[in-house]
Amino acid sequence: MLDIRQIREQPELVQTKLDLRGAGAYDLQPILVLDRQQRELEGTRSQLQARSNEIGKLVGEKMRAGNPDPAEIQTLKAEGNTVKAQLAELEPAERELKAQISTLILQLPNLPSDTTPIGKNEDENVELRTWGNEYLPTNPQILPHWEIGEKLGILNFESSAKLAQSRFVTLIGAGAALERALIGFMLDRQIAAGYTEVSPPLLVNSTSMTATGQLPKFAEDGFKCADDDLWLIPTAEVPVTNLYREQILDRDRLPIHHCAYTPCFRREAGSAGRDTRGLIRLHQFNKVELVKFVHPDTSEQEHEALVRDAEAILQSLKLPYRVLVLCTGDIGFSAAKCYDLEVWMPSAGQYREISSCSNFRDFQARRGDIRFKEAGKKGTQFIHTLNGSGLAIGRTMAAILENYQQPDGSIAIPEVLQSYLGRSVL
C-alpha cells in the first residue's frame, strides 16, 4: 500500500512513477479529491468536538459556581445538542470517505525502485548474467518434458484431466519420488543457508490475501471457497508474510528469514493459451518459497542475497540459467524491484522463468501493518518484506527431464539428488 502522505505531498512524483508501469493505467486525482474532502471534514469535526468540549466545561463551571442562570444553561445545552447532532452526521461521512480512499489506494501498485530499468513490457527486461553454458545438453533429439515423462510413465495428464480438469498432473512412481527428492533437497539447502522452515495453512482469509497484494486486483486468479472467507493459497508468500501481520517486532529480531514448501493454487486467468501442456503453468503446483522480513537499511543487500540463494539451487543441480532484472512495465503489482531466474529448456530452445525474487520494500508491511521498534527510539517503522521461489518444483522437474535427457530416452539424475532419490537414472 502506498503512503497517503506521500500521495498528498508528492503527487507529481508518485504519478510519474506509476506511469512508468503503463501510461494512464493509474490516476491519482480521485484519491487527491477525496483526501481533500476528508481532511476538510476532519477539520470541521475537530472544531465541533472542541466546541462540544468547551460547552461541557462551561456548563460544569457554572453549575459548580452556584446559582446558575437557567436560561443561560439551557442555551448552552441546546448548542451542545446541536453540535453533537452535527458530529453524529460528520463522523460516518468521514469514515465513508476514508473507506473510499483506502479502496482506491489498495488498487495502486508499488512504486518502481530507482534502480528498476524503465521499459514497457517483458521485451525490455535486462539480462544481467548467464550461468552453466558448459552444462548445456548435447543430445540433438530432446523430447519436451511432457512427452518423455509420459513415455517413462511418471507423468499422467490425461487421467488428471478426468479427475479434475486440464492443467493438472498426477506424478507416478519415480516421478512422485523425484518431486519429493527435490522438495527435501531444496528445503535442506535453504535451512542450511539460514532460513527457518515454516509449514503454514494452505487456506487463508481475505485479509491475508489483501495484505500481500493478491486482493483486490487478482481475485479472478484465485480459488475461493464458496461457503467461507477462505482462499487456497497462490503461494506460500501469503501465509508466511501474514504470520507477522499487525505485529510490532523488536529490531533485534531482524532479519527474519523463512522457507516453506507448499502446494500452490492459481487459475492463471490472465494467461489463457500459454503453456497449456506440461508442468510450466498448472492450476496446482508445488514450490519452496523464501520470505524475508528485514530492516529498511538492508533490504537491497538482502534482495541480492535472496537471488544468490535461489541461484545456488540451480547451480547445485547444474541447470543452465540466466538472471534478468525486470523493467518497470513487467514487474509484479507489489514489487519495487524484481529479478527473474530463467532456466534453459532445450526442447523449446529458450529460457523459462523458474523463480521471481522481489523486494516489496514497505508496500506489503503497510497493507498488513507489520512494523518494528528500535530500542531507545520513539515510534515504529514499517518493515521491508522480500520473497522469491527457491524453487518452483514442477518447473525444476521439467528442466531436469529435458537437460538430463539421454539419447536412449533415460534421464540421468543430478548428482546432488541421487542420495535423496536412491538412484542415478530414471
C-alpha positions as CSV (number, residue, x, y, z in Angstrom):
1,M,0.0,0.0,0.0
2,L,1.3,3.4,-0.9
3,D,1.6,6.1,1.8
4,I,-1.3,8.6,1.6
5,R,1.0,11.3,2.9
6,Q,3.4,10.7,0.0
7,I,0.5,10.8,-2.4
8,R,-0.7,14.1,-0.8
9,E,2.7,15.8,-0.6
10,Q,4.4,14.5,-3.7
11,P,1.6,13.7,-6.2
12,E,3.7,14.6,-9.3
13,L,6.5,12.2,-8.2
14,V,4.1,9.4,-7.4
15,Q,2.1,9.8,-10.6
16,T,5.3,9.8,-12.7
17,K,6.5,6.6,-11.1
18,L,3.1,4.9,-11.6
19,D,3.1,6.0,-15.2
20,L,6.3,4.0,-15.7
21,R,4.2,0.9,-15.2
22,G,1.9,1.8,-18.0
23,A,0.9,5.3,-19.1
24,G,-2.5,6.3,-18.0
25,A,-3.1,3.0,-16.1
26,Y,-3.3,4.7,-12.7
27,D,-4.8,8.1,-11.9
28,L,-4.2,9.8,-8.5
29,Q,-6.8,12.5,-9.0
30,P,-9.8,10.7,-7.5
31,I,-7.7,9.9,-4.4
32,L,-6.5,13.5,-4.1
33,V,-10.1,14.9,-4.4
34,L,-11.4,12.5,-1.7
35,D,-8.4,13.2,0.5
36,R,-9.1,17.0,0.4
37,Q,-12.7,16.3,1.3
38,Q,-11.8,14.0,4.1
39,R,-9.4,16.5,5.6
40,E,-11.9,19.3,5.4
41,L,-14.4,17.2,7.2
42,E,-11.8,16.3,9.7
43,G,-11.0,19.9,10.4
44,T,-14.7,20.8,10.8
45,R,-15.2,17.8,13.1
46,S,-12.2,18.8,15.2
47,Q,-13.6,22.3,15.6
48,L,-17.0,21.0,16.6
49,Q,-15.5,18.5,19.0
50,A,-13.5,21.3,20.6
51,R,-16.7,23.4,20.9
52,S,-18.6,20.5,22.4
53,N,-15.9,20.0,25.0
54,E,-15.8,23.8,25.7
55,I,-19.6,23.8,26.2
56,G,-19.4,20.9,28.6
57,K,-16.7,22.6,30.6
58,L,-18.7,25.9,30.7
59,V,-21.8,24.2,32.0
60,G,-19.8,22.4,34.6
61,E,-18.1,25.5,35.8
62,K,-21.4,27.5,36.1
63,M,-23.1,24.7,37.9
64,R,-20.3,24.4,40.4
65,A,-20.2,28.2,40.9
66,G,-23.8,28.1,42.3
67,N,-26.9,30.0,41.4
68,P,-26.5,29.3,37.6
69,D,-28.8,31.3,35.2
70,P,-31.3,28.6,34.0
71,A,-31.8,30.4,30.6
72,E,-28.0,30.5,30.0
73,I,-27.6,26.9,30.9
74,Q,-30.4,25.9,28.7
75,T,-28.9,27.9,25.8
76,L,-25.5,26.2,26.3
77,K,-27.1,22.8,26.5
78,A,-29.1,23.4,23.3
79,E,-26.0,24.5,21.5
80,G,-24.3,21.4,22.8
81,N,-27.0,19.2,21.5
82,T,-26.8,20.9,18.1
83,V,-23.1,20.3,18.0
84,K,-23.5,16.7,18.9
85,A,-26.0,16.2,16.2
86,Q,-23.6,17.7,13.7
87,L,-20.8,15.4,14.9
88,A,-23.2,12.4,14.6
89,E,-23.6,13.3,10.9
90,L,-20.0,14.1,10.2
91,E,-18.3,11.1,11.7
92,P,-19.9,8.5,9.4
93,A,-19.4,10.7,6.4
94,E,-15.7,10.9,7.3
95,R,-15.5,7.2,7.8
96,E,-17.1,6.6,4.4
97,L,-14.5,9.0,2.7
98,K,-11.7,7.1,4.5
99,A,-13.0,3.8,3.2
100,Q,-13.3,5.1,-0.3
101,I,-9.7,6.4,-0.2
102,S,-8.5,3.1,1.2
103,T,-10.3,1.2,-1.5
104,L,-8.7,3.3,-4.2
105,I,-5.2,3.1,-2.7
106,L,-5.4,-0.7,-2.4
107,Q,-5.8,-0.8,-6.2
108,L,-2.5,1.1,-6.7
109,P,0.7,-1.0,-7.3
110,N,4.0,-0.4,-5.7
111,L,6.3,2.4,-7.0
112,P,9.2,1.0,-9.0
113,S,12.7,1.3,-7.5
114,D,15.0,3.9,-8.9
115,T,17.3,1.0,-10.0
116,T,14.5,-0.8,-11.9
117,P,15.1,-0.4,-15.6
118,I,12.5,1.7,-17.5
119,G,10.6,-0.3,-20.1
120,K,7.2,-1.1,-21.5
121,N,7.0,-4.9,-21.3
122,E,9.0,-8.1,-20.9
123,D,10.8,-7.4,-24.2
124,E,12.7,-4.6,-22.4
125,N,13.8,-6.7,-19.4
126,V,17.6,-6.6,-18.9
127,E,19.7,-9.8,-18.9
128,L,22.3,-9.5,-16.1
129,R,24.2,-12.8,-16.5
130,T,24.0,-16.4,-17.6
131,W,25.4,-19.4,-15.8
132,G,26.1,-23.0,-16.8
133,N,26.8,-22.9,-20.5
134,E,29.2,-25.8,-20.0
135,Y,26.2,-27.8,-18.9
136,L,24.0,-27.2,-22.0
137,P,22.9,-30.6,-23.2
138,T,24.5,-32.0,-26.4
139,N,21.7,-34.6,-27.1
140,P,20.3,-33.4,-30.5
141,Q,16.9,-35.1,-30.1
142,I,15.5,-33.9,-26.8
143,L,11.8,-34.5,-26.3
144,P,9.6,-32.0,-24.5
145,H,9.4,-32.9,-20.8
146,W,5.7,-33.9,-21.0
147,E,6.4,-36.3,-23.8
148,I,9.4,-38.0,-22.1
149,G,7.6,-38.0,-18.8
150,E,4.6,-39.8,-20.3
151,K,6.9,-42.2,-22.1
152,L,8.6,-43.1,-18.8
153,G,5.2,-43.4,-17.1
154,I,6.0,-40.8,-14.5
155,L,3.6,-38.0,-15.6
156,N,0.0,-38.5,-16.3
157,F,-2.0,-35.6,-17.7
158,E,-4.9,-37.5,-19.3
159,S,-6.1,-39.1,-16.0
160,S,-5.6,-35.8,-14.2
161,A,-8.0,-34.1,-16.6
162,K,-10.5,-36.8,-15.9
163,L,-10.0,-36.4,-12.1
164,A,-10.2,-32.6,-12.2
165,Q,-9.7,-30.7,-15.5
166,S,-6.9,-29.7,-17.8
167,R,-3.7,-28.2,-16.4
168,F,-3.4,-30.7,-13.6
169,V,-0.9,-33.6,-13.4
170,T,-0.5,-36.8,-11.5
171,L,3.1,-37.9,-10.7
172,I,3.6,-41.7,-10.6
173,G,6.4,-43.9,-9.3
174,A,9.7,-42.3,-9.9
175,G,8.0,-39.0,-10.9
176,A,6.5,-38.7,-7.4
177,A,9.8,-39.7,-5.8
178,L,11.7,-37.1,-7.9
179,E,9.3,-34.4,-6.7
180,R,9.7,-35.5,-3.1
181,A,13.5,-35.6,-3.5
182,L,13.5,-32.0,-4.9
183,I,11.4,-30.7,-2.1
184,G,13.7,-32.3,0.6
185,F,16.8,-31.1,-1.2
186,M,15.6,-27.5,-1.6
187,L,14.5,-27.2,2.0
188,D,17.7,-28.7,3.3
189,R,19.8,-26.3,1.3
190,Q,17.8,-23.2,2.3
191,I,17.7,-24.2,6.0
192,A,21.5,-24.6,5.8
193,A,21.6,-21.1,4.3
194,G,19.9,-19.7,7.4
195,Y,16.2,-19.9,6.7
196,T,13.8,-21.2,9.3
197,E,11.3,-23.7,7.9
198,V,7.5,-23.0,8.2
199,S,4.6,-25.3,7.3
200,P,1.7,-22.9,7.1
201,P,-2.1,-23.3,6.4
202,L,-3.0,-23.8,2.7
203,L,-6.2,-21.8,3.2
204,V,-6.1,-18.1,4.1
205,N,-8.7,-15.4,4.6
206,S,-9.3,-12.3,2.5
207,T,-7.4,-10.1,4.9
208,S,-4.3,-12.2,4.4
209,M,-4.7,-12.1,0.6
210,T,-5.1,-8.3,0.7
211,A,-2.0,-7.8,2.9
212,T,0.3,-9.3,0.3
213,G,-1.4,-7.7,-2.7
214,Q,-3.3,-10.6,-4.2
215,L,-6.6,-8.9,-3.4
216,P,-8.4,-7.0,-4.7
217,K,-6.6,-7.0,-8.1
218,F,-6.0,-10.7,-8.6
219,A,-9.3,-12.1,-7.3
220,E,-10.0,-13.8,-10.6
221,D,-6.7,-15.8,-10.4
222,G,-7.6,-17.3,-7.0
223,F,-9.6,-20.3,-5.9
224,K,-12.1,-19.2,-3.2
225,C,-14.2,-21.4,-1.0
226,A,-17.9,-21.0,-1.7
227,D,-19.1,-21.0,1.9
228,D,-16.2,-19.5,3.9
229,D,-14.0,-16.5,3.6
230,L,-11.1,-18.7,2.7
231,W,-8.8,-18.9,-0.4
232,L,-6.5,-21.6,-1.5
233,I,-3.0,-20.1,-1.3
234,P,-1.5,-19.0,-4.6
235,T,2.0,-19.1,-3.0
236,A,3.4,-19.6,0.5
237,E,4.3,-15.9,0.4
238,V,0.8,-15.2,1.6
239,P,0.5,-17.2,4.9
240,V,4.2,-16.8,5.8
241,T,4.1,-13.0,5.3
242,N,0.9,-12.8,7.3
243,L,2.5,-14.6,10.3
244,Y,3.6,-11.1,11.4
245,R,0.6,-9.2,10.3
246,E,-0.5,-6.5,12.8
247,Q,2.6,-7.0,14.9
248,I,5.4,-4.7,16.2
249,L,8.7,-6.6,16.2
250,D,11.8,-5.8,18.2
251,R,14.6,-4.5,16.0
252,D,16.9,-7.2,17.4
253,R,14.7,-9.9,15.8
254,L,15.6,-8.7,12.3
255,P,16.3,-10.0,9.8
256,I,13.8,-12.9,9.8
257,H,14.3,-15.5,7.1
258,H,11.7,-18.2,6.4
259,C,11.4,-21.0,3.9
260,A,8.3,-23.0,3.2
261,Y,7.2,-25.9,1.0
262,T,3.6,-25.8,0.0
263,P,1.2,-26.7,-2.8
264,C,0.1,-23.6,-4.6
265,F,-3.2,-23.0,-6.5
266,R,-3.8,-20.5,-9.3
267,R,-6.4,-20.1,-12.1
268,E,-3.8,-18.3,-14.2
269,A,-6.8,-16.4,-15.6
270,G,-4.6,-13.9,-17.3
271,S,-2.5,-16.5,-19.1
272,A,-5.1,-18.2,-21.4
273,G,-3.5,-20.1,-24.2
274,R,0.0,-20.0,-22.8
275,D,1.9,-23.2,-21.7
276,T,-1.2,-25.4,-21.8
277,R,1.0,-28.5,-22.0
278,G,3.4,-29.8,-19.4
279,L,4.5,-28.6,-16.0
280,I,5.2,-25.0,-16.7
281,R,1.7,-23.5,-15.9
282,L,-0.5,-25.7,-13.8
283,H,-3.5,-24.8,-11.6
284,Q,-1.9,-26.8,-8.8
285,F,1.9,-26.9,-8.3
286,N,4.5,-27.2,-5.6
287,K,7.0,-24.7,-4.6
288,V,9.6,-23.9,-2.0
289,E,9.3,-20.2,-1.1
290,L,11.8,-17.9,0.6
291,V,10.4,-15.0,2.6
292,K,12.4,-12.2,4.4
293,F,11.5,-9.5,6.9
294,V,14.3,-7.0,7.1
295,H,15.3,-3.6,8.2
296,P,14.8,-0.9,5.5
297,D,18.5,-0.1,5.5
298,T,19.5,-3.6,4.5
299,S,16.7,-4.6,2.1
300,E,18.7,-4.0,-1.1
301,Q,21.6,-6.2,0.2
302,E,19.1,-8.8,1.4
303,H,17.5,-8.8,-2.1
304,E,20.8,-9.6,-3.7
305,A,21.4,-12.4,-1.2
306,L,17.9,-13.8,-1.8
307,V,18.7,-14.1,-5.5
308,R,22.0,-15.9,-4.7
309,D,20.1,-18.4,-2.5
310,A,17.8,-19.2,-5.4
311,E,20.6,-19.4,-7.9
312,A,22.5,-21.8,-5.6
313,I,19.8,-24.4,-6.1
314,L,20.2,-24.2,-9.9
315,Q,23.9,-24.3,-9.6
316,S,23.8,-27.4,-7.4
317,L,21.6,-29.1,-9.9
318,K,23.9,-27.9,-12.8
319,L,21.0,-26.5,-14.7
320,P,21.9,-23.6,-17.1
321,Y,20.0,-20.4,-16.4
322,R,20.1,-16.6,-16.7
323,V,19.2,-13.8,-14.4
324,L,17.0,-10.9,-15.6
325,V,16.1,-7.6,-13.9
326,L,12.5,-6.8,-14.8
327,C,11.7,-3.4,-16.3
328,T,9.0,-1.1,-14.9
329,G,6.4,-2.4,-17.3
330,D,6.8,-6.0,-16.3
331,I,7.4,-6.0,-12.5
332,G,4.7,-7.5,-10.3
333,F,2.0,-5.5,-8.7
334,S,3.5,-5.5,-5.2
335,A,7.2,-5.3,-6.2
336,A,9.5,-2.3,-6.3
337,K,12.3,-4.4,-7.9
338,C,12.3,-7.9,-9.2
339,Y,14.9,-10.4,-10.6
340,D,13.7,-13.4,-12.6
341,L,15.7,-16.6,-12.8
342,E,15.1,-18.4,-16.1
343,V,16.2,-22.0,-16.6
344,W,17.2,-23.3,-20.0
345,M,14.5,-25.5,-21.7
346,P,16.3,-27.2,-24.6
347,S,13.1,-28.6,-26.3
348,A,11.9,-25.0,-26.7
349,G,15.3,-23.5,-27.3
350,Q,14.7,-20.8,-24.8
351,Y,14.9,-19.8,-21.1
352,R,11.8,-20.1,-19.0
353,E,11.0,-18.5,-15.6
354,I,11.7,-20.7,-12.6
355,S,12.0,-18.0,-9.8
356,S,11.0,-14.4,-9.3
357,C,12.8,-12.7,-6.4
358,S,11.1,-9.4,-5.4
359,N,11.8,-6.6,-3.0
360,F,8.5,-5.1,-1.9
361,R,10.0,-2.5,0.4
362,D,7.3,-1.4,2.9
363,F,4.4,-2.0,0.4
364,Q,3.2,-5.2,2.0
365,A,4.1,-4.1,5.5
366,R,1.7,-1.1,5.2
367,R,-1.1,-3.3,3.9
368,G,-0.5,-5.8,6.7
369,D,0.6,-3.4,9.4
370,I,4.0,-5.1,10.1
371,R,6.3,-2.8,12.0
372,F,9.4,-2.8,14.1
373,K,10.7,-0.7,17.0
374,E,14.3,0.2,17.7
375,A,15.4,0.4,21.4
376,G,15.7,3.9,22.6
377,K,13.8,5.4,19.7
378,K,10.3,6.8,19.7
379,G,7.7,5.4,17.3
380,T,7.8,2.5,14.9
381,Q,8.8,1.8,11.3
382,F,7.4,-0.4,8.7
383,I,9.4,-3.5,7.9
384,H,10.6,-4.3,4.4
385,T,9.5,-7.7,3.0
386,L,11.0,-9.8,0.2
387,N,10.3,-13.1,-1.3
388,G,11.4,-15.5,-4.1
389,S,10.9,-19.1,-5.2
390,G,13.6,-21.4,-4.1
391,L,12.4,-23.0,-6.5
392,A,9.2,-24.0,-8.3
393,I,9.3,-27.8,-8.1
394,G,7.4,-28.6,-11.3
395,R,9.5,-26.3,-13.5
396,T,12.6,-27.7,-11.9
397,M,11.4,-31.2,-12.7
398,A,10.7,-30.1,-16.3
399,A,14.2,-28.7,-16.6
400,I,15.8,-31.9,-15.3
401,L,13.7,-34.1,-17.7
402,E,15.0,-32.1,-20.6
403,N,18.5,-31.1,-19.7
404,Y,19.4,-34.5,-18.3
405,Q,17.7,-36.5,-21.1
406,Q,19.9,-39.2,-22.6
407,P,19.9,-40.4,-26.2
408,D,18.4,-43.8,-25.1
409,G,15.4,-42.0,-23.5
410,S,16.5,-42.3,-19.9
411,I,17.0,-39.4,-17.5
412,A,20.3,-39.0,-15.6
413,I,19.7,-37.8,-12.0
414,P,21.7,-34.8,-10.9
415,E,24.4,-35.9,-8.5
416,V,23.1,-33.9,-5.6
417,L,19.7,-35.6,-5.8
418,Q,20.9,-39.2,-6.0
419,S,21.1,-39.7,-2.3
420,Y,17.6,-38.4,-1.9
421,L,16.2,-40.5,-4.7
422,G,18.3,-43.6,-4.2
423,R,19.0,-44.0,-7.9
424,S,21.1,-42.3,-10.6
425,V,18.9,-42.9,-13.6
426,L,15.1,-42.7,-14.4
